Amino acid sequence: MAQTTDLLTIEDLTVSFGTSAGRVKALNNVSLTLSEGEVYCMVGESGAGKSTLALAVMGLLPRNAVVSDGRIMYRDIDLLHAGPAQMRDLRGREISMVFQDAKSALNPIESIGPQLEEVILEHSDVSLRTANRMAQDILFEMGMPDPKRIMGQYPFALSGGMCQRVMMAIALVLRPKLLIADEPTSGLDVTLQAEILQRIRDLVKEMNSSVLLITHDMGVVASMANRVGVIYAGNVVESAQVRPLFSRSQHPYTWSLLQALPRLDDPDRRIEPLPGSPPNMITLPDECPFLPRCFKAQNQCREEPKPKLREIEDRHYVSCYNPVVHQD
């Protein structure tokens, strides 16, 4: 078996935001590793901290964000201490991101062509004519039937699906080694979803690139992931290979998420909604943040600080004092 090399390593990342209501604890000691050629899915409810994690890797956190602990290593580069020039060199060439809202991410007063060409010209020693041709080629790869016409269009003239294809084109035109995709299929019809996910698979296969895929869709997780991290209230509560996570989920939160999904192989199974709501991120308790919603809670959960991730099976990590027990 070929040995894999870690491309991205995040260790104990802690990020908070200063607001008028108080400090929002968005990420709390988050750790993960992403190997070359691997698709790592980060899954969780809205507001769990998934997008904050992506922006931290890209060095695009807003001004009111404070990184109080941890580090982010891309190969041997500490991204949290990289200068603006170094980050500009990495973005687009080595690390690219597909943002959640494609229409908002694109410049509304500039046509598509210059936005695509800018990435190519910034990181490649090519002429404007060559950049124009490369831009048209990548748009065609993304399924645009008339790339030349699209190059002259403005984002407001395109549908949401077409804007998402343009965002994918910008992210993939230089074949980056690391792609961060933040809800790349959100709001798209199933046909376009399948096309976008296939483009990501092609990037991994052709370039041995790595993907950090952020989603709340467990179907996308099942079809795309090599490994999965489940995040709740800014804490990674479970991390495992995709098959063990679905067949032997250990954390009560992961188990509850899966119980809320319909299954084609068991259409008569009762769908169990997850009761309650996520905690206030300003007043996070010291104990497990899932405690008020947990059906497995015991005295230890109420009396001790939140548990750390521990390996309970081969490469299967769980942050829980009383994990779900599966009968073999």
C-alpha positions as CSV (number, residue, x, y, z in Angstrom):
1,M,0.0,0.0,0.0
2,A,1.4,3.4,-1.0
3,Q,2.3,5.7,1.9
4,T,0.3,8.9,1.9
5,T,1.7,12.3,2.9
6,D,-0.2,14.8,5.0
7,L,-0.9,17.9,2.9
8,L,-2.9,19.9,5.5
9,T,-2.6,19.6,9.3
10,I,-4.8,21.6,11.6
11,E,-3.9,21.4,15.3
12,D,-6.0,22.7,18.2
13,L,-7.4,25.6,16.2
14,T,-9.4,28.0,18.3
15,V,-11.2,30.9,16.7
16,S,-13.6,33.5,18.2
17,F,-15.4,36.6,17.0
18,G,-15.9,39.8,18.9
19,T,-19.5,41.0,18.7
20,S,-21.6,43.6,20.5
21,A,-23.3,40.7,22.3
22,G,-20.1,39.0,23.4
23,R,-17.3,36.8,22.1
24,V,-18.6,34.0,19.8
25,K,-16.6,30.8,20.3
26,A,-16.7,29.6,16.7
27,L,-14.0,26.9,16.8
28,N,-12.7,25.2,19.9
29,N,-9.5,23.1,19.7
30,V,-10.3,21.7,16.2
31,S,-7.8,19.2,14.8
32,L,-7.7,17.3,11.5
33,T,-5.2,16.0,8.9
34,L,-5.8,15.8,5.2
35,S,-3.6,13.5,3.1
36,E,-2.7,13.9,-0.6
37,G,-5.4,12.5,-2.9
38,E,-7.9,12.4,0.0
39,V,-11.4,13.8,0.3
40,Y,-12.2,14.8,3.8
41,C,-15.8,15.8,4.5
42,M,-16.6,18.2,7.4
43,V,-20.3,17.8,8.3
44,G,-22.6,19.4,10.8
45,E,-25.5,21.7,11.3
46,S,-25.6,25.4,10.2
47,G,-23.6,27.5,12.5
48,A,-21.3,24.7,13.7
49,G,-18.1,26.4,12.5
50,K,-17.5,24.7,9.2
51,S,-17.2,27.9,7.1
52,T,-15.0,29.5,9.8
53,L,-12.6,26.6,9.4
54,A,-12.4,27.1,5.7
55,L,-11.8,30.8,5.9
56,A,-9.1,30.3,8.5
57,V,-7.2,28.0,6.2
58,M,-7.5,30.5,3.4
59,G,-6.4,33.4,5.6
60,L,-9.7,35.2,4.9
61,L,-11.2,35.5,8.4
62,P,-12.9,38.9,9.1
63,R,-11.2,41.6,11.2
64,N,-13.2,40.8,14.3
65,A,-11.8,37.2,14.3
66,V,-9.2,36.2,16.9
67,V,-7.1,33.0,16.5
68,S,-6.2,32.4,20.1
69,D,-4.6,28.9,19.7
70,G,-3.5,26.3,17.3
71,R,-1.7,26.2,14.0
72,I,-2.5,25.4,10.3
73,M,0.3,23.7,8.4
74,Y,0.1,23.4,4.6
75,R,3.1,21.1,3.9
76,D,5.8,22.9,5.8
77,I,4.1,26.4,5.7
78,D,2.4,27.7,8.8
79,L,-0.5,29.5,7.2
80,L,-1.4,31.4,10.4
81,H,2.0,33.1,10.3
82,A,2.4,33.4,6.5
83,G,2.6,37.0,5.2
84,P,0.1,38.6,2.9
85,A,2.3,38.2,-0.2
86,Q,2.9,34.5,0.6
87,M,-0.8,33.9,1.0
88,R,-1.6,35.7,-2.2
89,D,0.9,33.4,-4.0
90,L,-0.7,30.3,-2.5
91,R,-4.3,31.2,-3.1
92,G,-5.5,30.1,-6.5
93,R,-2.2,28.3,-7.4
94,E,-1.8,25.8,-4.6
95,I,-5.0,26.3,-2.5
96,S,-8.4,27.2,-4.0
97,M,-11.8,27.6,-2.5
98,V,-15.4,27.4,-3.8
99,F,-17.5,29.7,-1.7
100,Q,-20.9,28.9,-0.4
101,D,-22.8,31.6,-2.2
102,A,-21.4,31.8,-5.7
103,K,-23.3,34.9,-6.8
104,S,-22.0,36.9,-3.8
105,A,-18.5,35.6,-4.2
106,L,-18.2,36.9,-7.8
107,N,-17.6,40.6,-8.5
108,P,-21.0,42.0,-9.6
109,I,-19.6,44.9,-11.7
110,E,-17.0,42.9,-13.6
111,S,-17.7,40.4,-16.4
112,I,-16.8,36.7,-16.0
113,G,-13.8,36.8,-18.4
114,P,-11.5,39.2,-16.5
115,Q,-12.3,37.4,-13.2
116,L,-11.2,34.1,-14.6
117,E,-8.2,35.6,-16.4
118,E,-7.0,37.4,-13.3
119,V,-6.3,34.1,-11.5
120,I,-4.3,32.8,-14.5
121,L,-2.3,35.9,-15.1
122,E,-1.5,36.3,-11.4
123,H,0.1,32.9,-11.1
124,S,1.2,32.0,-14.6
125,D,3.7,33.6,-17.0
126,V,1.3,33.6,-20.0
127,S,-0.1,36.2,-22.4
128,L,-3.6,37.6,-22.1
129,R,-4.5,35.7,-25.2
130,T,-3.4,32.4,-23.7
131,A,-5.2,33.3,-20.4
132,N,-8.4,33.9,-22.4
133,R,-8.1,30.6,-24.1
134,M,-7.4,28.8,-20.8
135,A,-10.5,30.5,-19.3
136,Q,-12.7,29.4,-22.1
137,D,-11.3,25.9,-22.0
138,I,-12.1,25.5,-18.2
139,L,-15.6,27.0,-18.7
140,F,-16.2,24.4,-21.4
141,E,-14.9,21.7,-19.0
142,M,-17.4,22.9,-16.4
143,G,-20.3,22.3,-18.9
144,M,-20.7,25.8,-20.3
145,P,-21.9,25.3,-23.9
146,D,-20.8,28.8,-25.1
147,P,-17.8,29.8,-23.1
148,K,-17.0,32.9,-25.2
149,R,-20.5,34.4,-24.6
150,I,-20.3,33.5,-20.9
151,M,-16.9,35.4,-20.6
152,G,-18.7,38.6,-21.6
153,Q,-21.6,38.1,-19.1
154,Y,-22.0,39.7,-15.7
155,P,-22.8,37.5,-12.6
156,F,-26.3,39.0,-12.3
157,A,-27.1,37.8,-15.8
158,L,-26.3,34.1,-14.9
159,S,-28.4,31.6,-13.0
160,G,-27.2,30.3,-9.6
161,G,-26.1,27.1,-11.2
162,M,-24.1,28.9,-13.8
163,C,-22.4,31.1,-11.2
164,Q,-21.5,27.9,-9.3
165,R,-19.9,26.5,-12.4
166,V,-17.9,29.8,-12.9
167,M,-16.7,29.6,-9.2
168,M,-15.6,26.0,-9.9
169,A,-13.8,27.1,-13.0
170,I,-12.0,29.9,-11.1
171,A,-11.0,27.4,-8.4
172,L,-9.8,24.6,-10.7
173,V,-8.3,26.4,-13.6
174,L,-4.7,26.1,-12.2
175,R,-5.3,22.5,-10.9
176,P,-4.6,23.3,-7.2
177,K,-3.3,20.7,-4.8
178,L,-5.9,21.6,-2.2
179,L,-9.5,22.5,-2.9
180,I,-11.8,23.7,-0.2
181,A,-15.4,23.4,-1.3
182,D,-17.9,25.1,1.1
183,E,-21.4,23.7,0.4
184,P,-20.6,23.5,-3.4
185,T,-24.0,21.8,-4.2
186,S,-26.2,23.9,-1.9
187,G,-29.3,25.1,-3.7
188,L,-28.6,23.3,-6.9
189,D,-30.8,20.7,-8.7
190,V,-29.7,17.1,-8.4
191,T,-28.4,16.9,-12.0
192,L,-26.1,19.9,-11.4
193,Q,-25.1,18.6,-8.0
194,A,-23.9,15.3,-9.6
195,E,-21.9,17.2,-12.3
196,I,-20.2,19.4,-9.7
197,L,-19.3,16.4,-7.5
198,Q,-17.9,14.6,-10.6
199,R,-15.7,17.6,-11.4
200,I,-14.3,17.3,-7.9
201,R,-13.7,13.6,-8.3
202,D,-11.9,14.2,-11.6
203,L,-9.6,16.7,-9.9
204,V,-8.6,14.2,-7.2
205,K,-8.1,11.5,-9.8
206,E,-6.1,13.5,-12.4
207,M,-4.0,15.7,-10.1
208,N,-3.9,13.6,-6.9
209,S,-5.3,16.7,-5.3
210,S,-6.9,16.8,-1.8
211,V,-10.4,18.2,-1.0
212,L,-11.8,19.6,2.2
213,L,-15.5,19.3,1.4
214,I,-17.8,21.2,3.8
215,T,-21.5,20.1,3.7
216,H,-24.5,19.2,5.8
217,D,-25.8,16.7,3.2
218,M,-25.0,13.2,4.4
219,G,-25.7,11.9,0.9
220,V,-22.8,13.9,-0.5
221,V,-20.7,12.6,2.4
222,A,-21.5,9.0,1.6
223,S,-20.7,9.4,-2.1
224,M,-17.6,11.6,-1.8
225,A,-15.7,11.1,1.4
226,N,-12.7,9.0,2.3
227,R,-12.8,10.3,5.9
228,V,-15.4,12.4,7.8
229,G,-15.3,14.8,10.6
230,V,-18.5,15.6,12.5
231,I,-18.5,19.1,14.0
232,Y,-20.9,20.4,16.6
233,A,-20.9,23.8,18.2
234,G,-17.3,24.4,17.1
235,N,-16.1,21.0,18.4
236,V,-15.1,18.0,16.3
237,V,-17.1,15.2,18.1
238,E,-16.3,12.3,15.8
239,S,-13.8,11.5,13.0
240,A,-13.7,8.2,11.1
241,Q,-13.4,6.6,7.7
242,V,-16.7,7.0,5.8
243,R,-18.0,3.4,6.0
244,P,-17.4,2.9,9.8
245,L,-19.0,6.3,10.4
246,F,-22.2,5.3,8.7
247,S,-22.3,1.7,9.9
248,R,-21.0,2.2,13.4
249,S,-21.4,5.9,14.4
250,Q,-20.3,6.3,18.0
251,H,-21.2,9.8,19.1
252,P,-24.8,10.4,20.0
253,Y,-24.9,13.5,17.7
254,T,-23.7,11.5,14.7
255,W,-26.1,8.7,15.4
256,S,-29.0,11.2,15.7
257,L,-28.1,12.8,12.4
258,L,-28.2,9.4,10.7
259,Q,-31.5,8.5,12.3
260,A,-33.1,11.6,10.9
261,L,-32.3,10.5,7.3
262,P,-34.7,8.4,5.2
263,R,-33.2,5.1,3.8
264,L,-34.0,3.4,0.5
265,D,-33.0,0.0,1.9
266,D,-35.5,0.4,4.9
267,P,-38.4,2.5,3.7
268,D,-40.6,1.6,6.7
269,R,-38.0,2.7,9.3
270,R,-39.2,5.5,11.5
271,I,-37.4,8.8,11.0
272,E,-36.4,10.3,14.3
273,P,-35.9,14.1,14.4
274,L,-33.1,15.5,16.5
275,P,-34.8,17.4,19.4
276,G,-33.6,20.8,20.6
277,S,-31.3,23.3,19.0
278,P,-27.5,24.0,19.1
279,P,-26.2,26.0,22.1
280,N,-25.5,29.7,22.2
281,M,-21.9,30.0,20.9
282,I,-21.3,33.0,23.2
283,T,-22.1,31.1,26.4
284,L,-20.7,27.7,25.6
285,P,-20.5,25.5,28.7
286,D,-17.4,23.8,29.9
287,E,-19.1,20.4,29.6
288,C,-20.0,18.6,26.4
289,P,-22.0,21.1,24.2
290,F,-24.4,18.4,23.1
291,L,-25.4,17.5,26.6
292,P,-28.9,19.2,26.6
293,R,-29.9,17.2,23.5
294,C,-28.2,13.9,24.3
295,F,-30.1,10.7,24.9
296,K,-26.9,9.0,26.3
297,A,-26.0,11.6,28.9
298,Q,-24.9,10.4,32.3
299,N,-23.6,12.0,35.5
300,Q,-20.0,12.1,34.3
301,C,-21.1,14.2,31.3
302,R,-22.6,16.8,33.7
303,E,-19.8,16.9,36.2
304,E,-16.7,16.8,34.1
305,P,-15.3,19.0,31.3
306,K,-16.1,18.0,27.7
307,P,-14.2,14.9,26.7
308,K,-11.3,15.0,24.3
309,L,-11.2,13.0,21.1
310,R,-10.0,9.5,21.7
311,E,-9.4,6.5,19.4
312,I,-11.9,3.8,20.2
313,E,-11.4,1.7,17.0
314,D,-8.9,1.8,14.2
315,R,-8.7,5.5,13.1
316,H,-12.1,6.1,14.6
317,Y,-12.1,9.0,17.1
318,V,-14.9,10.1,19.4
319,S,-15.4,12.8,22.0
320,C,-17.9,11.1,24.3
321,Y,-17.9,9.6,27.8
322,N,-20.8,7.2,26.9
323,P,-20.7,6.4,23.1
324,V,-23.3,4.5,21.3
325,V,-22.9,0.7,21.5
326,H,-23.5,-1.4,18.4
327,Q,-24.4,-5.0,18.5
328,D,-22.4,-7.1,16.0
